[in-house]
Amino acid sequence: MKKLRSTLSALLVVGIFMQLNLASFSQNTEKMPKYGNDSLKCIKNLSLYSEFYKQKNYSDAVTPWVIAIHECPLSSKNLYIHGDKIMKYRIQNEKDEVKKQALVDTLLNLYDQRIKYFGQEGFVIGRKGNTLLRYRPTSVEEAYNYFERSFELRGAKTEAQILVLYMQTTDALFKAQKIDKNKVVENYAKILDVIEAKIKAKHKESDIKAKNNVEIIFDKCGAATCESLVVLFTDKFKENPEDIELLKKITYLLNKTGCTESELFSKASEALYKLEPSAQSAYMLAKMFLKKQEYSKSINYYKESIKLQEDSTEKARYYYELGVLTHSQQSNPELARTYAYKALKYNPKDGKPYLLIGNIYAASAKKCGESDFEKNAVYWVVVDKFITAKRVDPSLTEEANKLIATYSKYFPGSEDTFFNGFAEGQNYTVGCWINETTKIRFE
């Protein structure tokens, strides 16, 4: 038995290390029986390797496996499924780099054999690309071609892992200047379509993670420009102006890339809102009209987005931005403050609305009060808001401290305070429309 194993092992070394194509061992399969021309030999070795494989004894499984796959390649798809793991075991444990690469060649041929005899090209060729990239990471272009072919054949059934690898190799080829920006955007768009459909159907964690990874790759690759996105989607929009999913994708990508001033963004956003009024589409329109300096329309769409938005954090953000717009463009400090406080109602941990209120008060200081003391007293409540901002949101500490340093200089002096009948540490109510109580202190 030992002699037999030794002889077979020698045959294996010759067959694999010399990079022989597995197909060369196969006979004419058109007329070959399922279990080969020597069915006893085939069944015996199928049984032998299967037992070793079940025990995860891949070292002893390899010899009968090689004989089985040469004698009867049509006998079972498991020959190829199990062979993948057996060959990876051999590759992992091979020290000699030349021999290791010979094993890699044989494994890659194994995928071709599986496709030849059992089909499933889209599924198998994706795995071939994955294996190639794993053992030959510089073979990016060849791996990319496998992933692209897999995607063409599998479409919506493409696995999450293959989709991520497809995007990774797309990014790599773009950086190597082998594909252009438009191709990157095109690949990203179709990959995202498939992942989002998978998430919608089953909401699997692996698909959600894949989507995040694909978006990170796309964000960092630098291919997404206004020009490339507009080129990609203009004709698609003309062909399907009422395709809601397409409109969502166009507005999402253009907004993400800062292309909200493009004509395509305007048309797609308005079309989307007419077909499917939503918080997101209303918000997109608000941002669009804001950039166009059509402030009344922008405010109207902000209000619509707030009305339709159910997420508290997003609603808070919309209120905050509406407050900024109202303060800067409508000269309505009271209403702007109202929006800021509504933002805090929905997200009390966000300090930006406090910064906004402080700035609103600062802008109103010269209009609140009769005397210089009363006007300068406004800066006490101004600074109060900045202090609160960094307390609730430490990420704003640096910005808040700069504002505090700037406006503390305008506090009433000790003599002016004493002359007006007040002392340090007392409560003081700022009048005007502000109507807030603060503590008297000096810079």
Secondary structure per residue as TSV (DSSP state, phi and psi in degrees):
chain	resnum	aa	ss	phi	psi
A	1	M	-	360.0	-41.1
A	2	K	H	-63.5	-39.0
A	3	K	H	-63.5	-40.9
A	4	L	H	-63.0	-45.3
A	5	R	H	-61.9	-39.8
A	6	S	H	-63.7	-43.2
A	7	T	H	-64.3	-44.2
A	8	L	H	-65.9	-38.7
A	9	S	H	-62.3	-38.9
A	10	A	H	-63.1	-41.6
A	11	L	H	-61.6	-39.0
A	12	L	H	-62.9	-45.8
A	13	V	H	-60.0	-45.9
A	14	V	H	-61.4	-46.1
A	15	G	H	-65.6	-37.6
A	16	I	H	-91.9	-49.2
A	17	F	H	-66.9	-23.9
A	18	M	T	-87.1	9.3
A	19	Q	T	59.2	37.1
A	20	L	-	-70.2	136.9
A	21	N	-	-71.1	131.4
A	22	L	G	-58.2	-28.6
A	23	A	G	-65.2	-26.6
A	24	S	G	-68.0	-20.6
A	25	F	G	-82.6	-20.7
A	26	S	-	-80.3	143.9
A	27	Q	-	-87.6	-175.5
A	28	N	-	-66.1	106.4
A	29	T	T	-81.0	-9.5
A	30	E	T	-61.2	-34.6
A	31	K	S	-114.4	2.8
A	32	M	-	-72.2	133.7
A	33	P	-	-64.3	159.9
A	34	K	T	-54.1	-41.8
A	35	Y	T	-101.3	26.2
A	36	G	-	76.6	-176.5
A	37	N	S	-79.5	-19.2
A	38	D	-	-123.1	82.5
A	39	S	H	-62.2	-34.5
A	40	L	H	-63.5	-44.8
A	41	K	H	-63.3	-41.3
A	42	C	H	-62.4	-54.0
A	43	I	H	-62.6	-38.8
A	44	K	H	-60.1	-47.1
A	45	N	H	-75.8	-30.5
A	46	L	H	-59.9	-44.7
A	47	S	H	-65.7	-43.7
A	48	L	H	-61.1	-52.6
A	49	Y	H	-66.5	-34.7
A	50	S	H	-62.2	-40.7
A	51	E	H	-64.8	-45.8
A	52	F	H	-63.3	-39.3
A	53	Y	H	-64.2	-42.9
A	54	K	H	-59.5	-32.9
A	55	Q	T	-84.7	1.5
A	56	K	T	60.7	27.0
A	57	N	-	-93.6	73.9
A	58	Y	H	-69.4	-26.5
A	59	S	H	-61.9	-45.5
A	60	D	H	-82.1	-20.4
A	61	A	H	-73.9	-25.7
A	62	V	H	-64.0	-40.4
A	63	T	H	-65.9	-53.0
A	64	P	H	-65.4	-28.2
A	65	W	H	-64.2	-44.6
A	66	V	H	-61.4	-43.7
A	67	I	H	-62.4	-43.6
A	68	A	H	-63.1	-42.6
A	69	I	H	-73.6	-23.8
A	70	H	H	-82.0	-36.4
A	71	E	H	-79.8	-39.8
A	72	C	-	-143.6	71.4
A	73	P	T	-65.4	-13.7
A	74	L	T	-95.8	0.3
A	75	S	S	-69.1	-37.7
A	76	S	-	-161.8	139.2
A	77	K	T	-66.9	-25.2
A	78	N	H	-61.8	-25.9
A	79	L	H	-54.0	-37.4
A	80	Y	H	-87.8	-37.9
A	81	I	H	-65.0	-48.0
A	82	H	H	-70.2	-34.9
A	83	G	H	-61.4	-32.9
A	84	D	H	-57.5	-47.0
A	85	K	H	-71.3	-39.5
A	86	I	H	-62.4	-45.6
A	87	M	H	-66.8	-37.8
A	88	K	H	-65.2	-33.9
A	89	Y	H	-62.8	-45.9
A	90	R	H	-63.0	-41.7
A	91	I	H	-62.8	-45.3
A	92	Q	H	-62.2	-32.3
A	93	N	H	-99.5	3.8
A	94	E	-	-89.1	126.3
A	95	K	-	-87.1	-36.2
A	96	D	-	-75.1	121.2
A	97	E	H	-65.1	-36.8
A	98	V	H	-64.2	-46.1
A	99	K	H	-66.2	-36.4
A	100	K	H	-62.0	-43.4
A	101	Q	H	-67.8	-30.0
A	102	A	H	-65.1	-40.0
A	103	L	H	-64.4	-38.8
A	104	V	H	-61.9	-43.3
A	105	D	H	-58.4	-43.0
A	106	T	H	-64.7	-39.9
A	107	L	H	-64.8	-42.2
A	108	L	H	-62.4	-38.2
A	109	N	H	-65.4	-31.8
A	110	L	H	-60.6	-39.2
A	111	Y	H	-63.4	-40.4
A	112	D	H	-63.3	-40.5
A	113	Q	H	-62.7	-41.5
A	114	R	H	-62.3	-43.2
A	115	I	H	-62.9	-42.2
A	116	K	H	-60.8	-42.0
A	117	Y	H	-97.8	-25.2
A	118	F	H	-129.2	6.8
A	119	G	-	70.2	-144.5
A	120	Q	-	57.4	42.6
A	121	E	H	-56.5	-45.8
A	122	G	H	-58.2	-44.6
A	123	F	H	-67.0	-48.7
A	124	V	H	-71.5	-39.1
A	125	I	H	-68.8	-26.1
A	126	G	H	-64.4	-40.4
A	127	R	H	-69.3	-33.6
A	128	K	H	-63.0	-43.0
A	129	G	H	-62.9	-40.9
A	130	N	H	-61.8	-45.3
A	131	T	H	-64.9	-43.3
A	132	L	H	-59.5	-45.3
A	133	L	H	-66.0	-32.8
A	134	R	H	-68.5	-43.3
A	135	Y	H	-99.1	-18.3
A	136	R	-	-136.3	73.6
A	137	P	T	-60.9	-16.1
A	138	T	T	-83.5	-10.7
A	139	S	-	-84.7	51.5
A	140	V	H	-66.4	-44.6
A	141	E	H	-64.2	-41.5
A	142	E	H	-64.6	-42.9
A	143	A	H	-63.0	-42.1
A	144	Y	H	-56.9	-43.9
A	145	N	H	-61.6	-37.5
A	146	Y	H	-65.0	-44.8
A	147	F	H	-65.2	-39.1
A	148	E	H	-64.8	-42.9
A	149	R	H	-64.1	-41.9
A	150	S	H	-59.4	-43.7
A	151	F	H	-65.6	-41.3
A	152	E	H	-58.8	-39.9
A	153	L	H	-83.5	-33.9
A	154	R	H	-95.5	-33.5
A	155	G	G	55.7	-121.4
A	156	A	G	-64.8	-15.6
A	157	K	G	-91.6	0.1
A	158	T	-	-61.2	132.8
A	159	E	-	-69.6	152.9
A	160	A	H	-56.0	-43.7
A	161	Q	H	-61.2	-41.6
A	162	I	H	-68.0	-36.3
A	163	L	H	-62.8	-42.5
A	164	V	H	-65.4	-43.0
A	165	L	H	-65.2	-35.6
A	166	Y	H	-61.4	-43.1
A	167	M	H	-70.4	-37.5
A	168	Q	H	-62.2	-45.7
A	169	T	H	-71.8	-30.6
A	170	T	H	-60.2	-47.2
A	171	D	H	-59.9	-45.3
A	172	A	H	-62.4	-42.2
A	173	L	H	-69.8	-33.2
A	174	F	H	-65.0	-44.7
A	175	K	H	-67.5	-26.4
A	176	A	T	-86.2	4.1
A	177	Q	T	62.6	33.6
A	178	K	S	-101.2	-14.9
A	179	I	S	-136.7	157.4
A	180	D	-	-97.0	177.8
A	181	K	H	-61.3	-39.7
A	182	N	H	-61.7	-37.9
A	183	K	H	-67.3	-38.2
A	184	V	H	-62.9	-47.3
A	185	V	H	-63.8	-41.3
A	186	E	H	-61.2	-46.2
A	187	N	H	-63.4	-44.2
A	188	Y	H	-59.0	-44.9
A	189	A	H	-61.9	-44.3
A	190	K	H	-75.4	-33.0
A	191	I	H	-65.4	-44.1
A	192	L	H	-63.2	-38.2
A	193	D	H	-54.9	-48.8
A	194	V	H	-66.8	-45.3
A	195	I	H	-63.1	-44.0
A	196	E	H	-64.3	-37.0
A	197	A	H	-65.7	-39.1
A	198	K	H	-66.3	-41.7
A	199	I	H	-63.9	-43.6
A	200	K	H	-62.2	-35.7
A	201	A	H	-76.6	-43.9
A	202	K	H	-127.5	-16.4
A	203	H	-	53.7	45.4
A	204	K	-	-78.6	143.0
A	205	E	H	-60.7	-37.7
A	206	S	H	-63.3	-35.7
A	207	D	H	-72.2	-38.7
A	208	I	H	-63.3	-43.4
A	209	K	H	-64.0	-40.5
A	210	A	H	-62.2	-42.1
A	211	K	H	-60.2	-44.4
A	212	N	H	-60.7	-43.3
A	213	N	H	-64.9	-42.6
A	214	V	H	-62.5	-42.3
A	215	E	H	-66.4	-37.8
A	216	I	H	-63.7	-45.3
A	217	I	H	-59.5	-46.2
A	218	F	H	-65.1	-42.8
A	219	D	H	-60.9	-37.3
A	220	K	H	-87.5	-15.3
A	221	C	H	-74.8	-24.1
A	222	G	S	82.0	11.5
A	223	A	-	-87.5	-21.8
A	224	A	-	-79.3	100.9
A	225	T	-	-118.7	161.1
A	226	C	H	-55.9	-44.4
A	227	E	H	-61.1	-47.7
A	228	S	H	-66.2	-38.3
A	229	L	H	-68.8	-42.1
A	230	V	H	-64.8	-42.5
A	231	V	H	-59.2	-43.9
A	232	L	H	-66.2	-42.8
A	233	F	H	-101.3	-12.4
A	234	T	H	-59.8	-51.1
A	235	D	H	-66.2	-37.6
A	236	K	H	-62.7	-38.8
A	237	F	H	-66.5	-42.2
A	238	K	H	-62.5	-37.6
A	239	E	H	-74.8	-32.4
A	240	N	-	-136.0	65.7
A	241	P	T	-68.8	-8.5
A	242	E	T	-117.9	17.1
A	243	D	-	-82.6	102.6
A	244	I	H	-59.8	-43.7
A	245	E	H	-63.9	-39.0
A	246	L	H	-64.5	-43.5
A	247	L	H	-62.5	-39.1
A	248	K	H	-63.4	-41.6
A	249	K	H	-67.2	-43.1
A	250	I	H	-61.0	-49.6
A	251	T	H	-67.5	-37.1
A	252	Y	H	-63.4	-50.1
A	253	L	H	-69.0	-40.6
A	254	L	H	-66.8	-39.3
A	255	N	H	-66.0	-41.9
A	256	K	H	-64.1	-31.1
A	257	T	T	-95.3	2.4
A	258	G	T	77.0	30.0
A	259	C	-	-103.5	35.9
A	260	T	T	-76.7	-6.7
A	261	E	T	-94.7	-2.9
A	262	S	S	-73.7	151.8
A	263	E	H	-62.7	-36.2
A	264	L	H	-62.6	-41.4
A	265	F	H	-62.2	-43.7
A	266	S	H	-59.8	-49.7
A	267	K	H	-66.8	-42.6
A	268	A	H	-67.2	-38.9
A	269	S	H	-65.3	-46.7
A	270	E	H	-66.2	-39.0
A	271	A	H	-63.8	-41.6
A	272	L	H	-64.4	-42.7
A	273	Y	H	-65.6	-36.8
A	274	K	H	-66.5	-39.4
A	275	L	H	-78.7	-37.3
A	276	E	S	-147.2	80.8
A	277	P	-	-57.1	126.8
A	278	S	-	-150.1	165.1
A	279	A	H	-60.2	-41.4
A	280	Q	H	-65.9	-46.8
A	281	S	H	-67.8	-36.5
A	282	A	H	-64.6	-40.0
A	283	Y	H	-64.3	-41.8
A	284	M	H	-58.3	-43.1
A	285	L	H	-67.4	-37.7
A	286	A	H	-59.8	-45.2
A	287	K	H	-66.6	-38.3
A	288	M	H	-63.8	-49.3
A	289	F	H	-69.2	-27.7
A	290	L	H	-63.3	-45.1
A	291	K	H	-65.9	-30.3
A	292	K	T	-82.3	-0.2
A	293	Q	T	63.4	27.4
A	294	E	-	-97.1	79.5
A	295	Y	H	-69.2	-36.3
A	296	S	H	-62.9	-44.1
A	297	K	H	-64.7	-40.6
A	298	S	H	-60.4	-44.8
A	299	I	H	-62.8	-41.6
A	300	N	H	-60.6	-42.5
A	301	Y	H	-73.3	-30.4
A	302	Y	H	-61.2	-42.9
A	303	K	H	-64.3	-39.0
A	304	E	H	-64.4	-42.2
A	305	S	H	-64.6	-37.7
A	306	I	H	-65.2	-42.6
A	307	K	H	-62.4	-37.8
A	308	L	H	-89.4	-18.2
A	309	Q	-	-78.1	131.0
A	310	E	-	-102.4	-21.9
A	311	D	-	-76.9	125.4
A	312	S	H	-62.6	-42.9
A	313	T	H	-64.3	-42.9
A	314	E	H	-67.2	-40.9
A	315	K	H	-60.8	-41.1
A	316	A	H	-61.2	-42.7
A	317	R	H	-62.9	-41.6
A	318	Y	H	-63.7	-43.3
A	319	Y	H	-61.9	-41.5
A	320	Y	H	-62.3	-47.9
A	321	E	H	-64.6	-36.3
A	322	L	H	-64.5	-38.2
A	323	G	H	-63.1	-43.1
A	324	V	H	-61.0	-44.7
A	325	L	H	-64.6	-44.1
A	326	T	H	-63.3	-40.3
A	327	H	H	-67.6	-43.6
A	328	S	H	-81.1	-30.2
A	329	Q	H	-115.6	-16.2
A	330	Q	S	-113.8	-5.1
A	331	S	-	50.0	46.9
A	332	N	-	-125.3	80.0
A	333	P	H	-62.5	-37.1
A	334	E	H	-64.5	-43.9
A	335	L	H	-68.7	-38.3
A	336	A	H	-61.6	-41.4
A	337	R	H	-64.3	-39.2
A	338	T	H	-58.5	-44.2
A	339	Y	H	-65.0	-37.4
A	340	A	H	-64.0	-42.8
A	341	Y	H	-68.9	-31.8
A	342	K	H	-68.0	-35.3
A	343	A	H	-61.1	-41.6
A	344	L	H	-67.9	-30.9
A	345	K	H	-61.5	-39.8
A	346	Y	H	-89.1	-19.1
A	347	N	-	-149.1	80.4
A	348	P	T	-67.3	-11.9
A	349	K	T	-89.4	-2.0
A	350	D	-	-91.8	121.5
A	351	G	-	-86.1	-11.4
A	352	K	H	-61.4	-39.0
A	353	P	H	-60.4	-32.6
A	354	Y	H	-66.6	-39.1
A	355	L	H	-61.6	-40.7
A	356	L	H	-62.4	-46.6
A	357	I	H	-61.2	-42.5
A	358	G	H	-59.3	-42.6
A	359	N	H	-69.4	-34.7
A	360	I	H	-62.8	-45.5
A	361	Y	H	-62.2	-43.1
A	362	A	H	-60.7	-39.3
A	363	A	H	-69.3	-21.2
A	364	S	H	-97.1	-5.2
A	365	A	G	-55.6	-45.7
A	366	K	G	-71.5	-9.6
A	367	K	G	-104.5	-4.7
A	368	C	S	-108.8	104.1
A	369	G	-	116.5	160.1
A	370	E	S	-92.1	-42.1
A	371	S	S	-99.9	167.6
A	372	D	H	-62.2	-36.4
A	373	F	H	-60.7	-48.4
A	374	E	H	-63.7	-38.9
A	375	K	H	-68.4	-43.7
A	376	N	H	-70.5	-25.7
A	377	A	H	-62.8	-24.5
A	378	V	H	-57.4	-31.5
A	379	Y	H	-68.2	-18.4
A	380	W	H	-63.8	-46.2
A	381	V	H	-75.0	-26.5
A	382	V	H	-58.5	-51.8
A	383	V	H	-67.2	-33.6
A	384	D	H	-54.0	-42.8
A	385	K	H	-67.3	-37.9
A	386	F	H	-68.3	-36.6
A	387	I	H	-64.3	-42.7
A	388	T	H	-64.7	-37.8
A	389	A	H	-58.2	-47.6
A	390	K	H	-76.5	-21.0
A	391	R	H	-71.6	-42.6
A	392	V	H	-82.6	-23.3
A	393	D	-	-138.1	86.7
A	394	P	G	-57.1	-21.2
A	395	S	G	-65.6	-16.0
A	396	L	G	-96.5	7.1
A	397	T	H	-55.7	-49.0
A	398	E	H	-62.0	-46.9
A	399	E	H	-64.1	-43.3
A	400	A	H	-63.9	-41.2
A	401	N	H	-62.6	-38.2
A	402	K	H	-63.6	-42.3
A	403	L	H	-66.6	-39.5
A	404	I	H	-61.5	-45.9
A	405	A	H	-62.2	-37.0
A	406	T	H	-68.6	-48.1
A	407	Y	H	-89.4	-17.0
A	408	S	H	-63.3	-25.5
A	409	K	T	-65.6	-18.7
A	410	Y	T	-96.4	3.8
A	411	F	S	-57.8	147.5
A	412	P	-	-58.6	144.5
A	413	G	-	-77.0	169.0
A	414	S	H	-64.7	-38.8
A	415	E	H	-68.0	-44.2
A	416	D	H	-63.5	-38.8
A	417	T	H	-64.8	-45.6
A	418	F	H	-63.6	-40.6
A	419	F	H	-61.8	-32.0
A	420	N	T	-88.8	7.4
A	421	G	T	87.3	22.8
A	422	F	-	-124.4	161.8
A	423	A	-	-134.3	158.4
A	424	E	T	-58.7	136.8
A	425	G	T	94.7	-15.8
A	426	Q	-	-72.9	157.2
A	427	N	E	-77.0	146.9
A	428	Y	E	-143.4	132.1
A	429	T	E	-102.2	119.3
A	430	V	E	-76.5	128.0
A	431	G	-	-85.0	-138.0
A	432	C	T	60.5	-155.6
A	433	W	T	-76.9	-13.6
A	434	I	T	-69.6	-54.3
A	435	N	-	51.4	57.1
A	436	E	E	-128.1	145.9
A	437	T	E	-99.0	139.8
A	438	T	E	-140.6	-179.4
A	439	K	E	-103.7	136.6
A	440	I	-	-75.8	127.4
A	441	R	-	-152.4	168.6
A	442	F	-	-116.3	162.1
A	443	E	-	-60.6	360.0
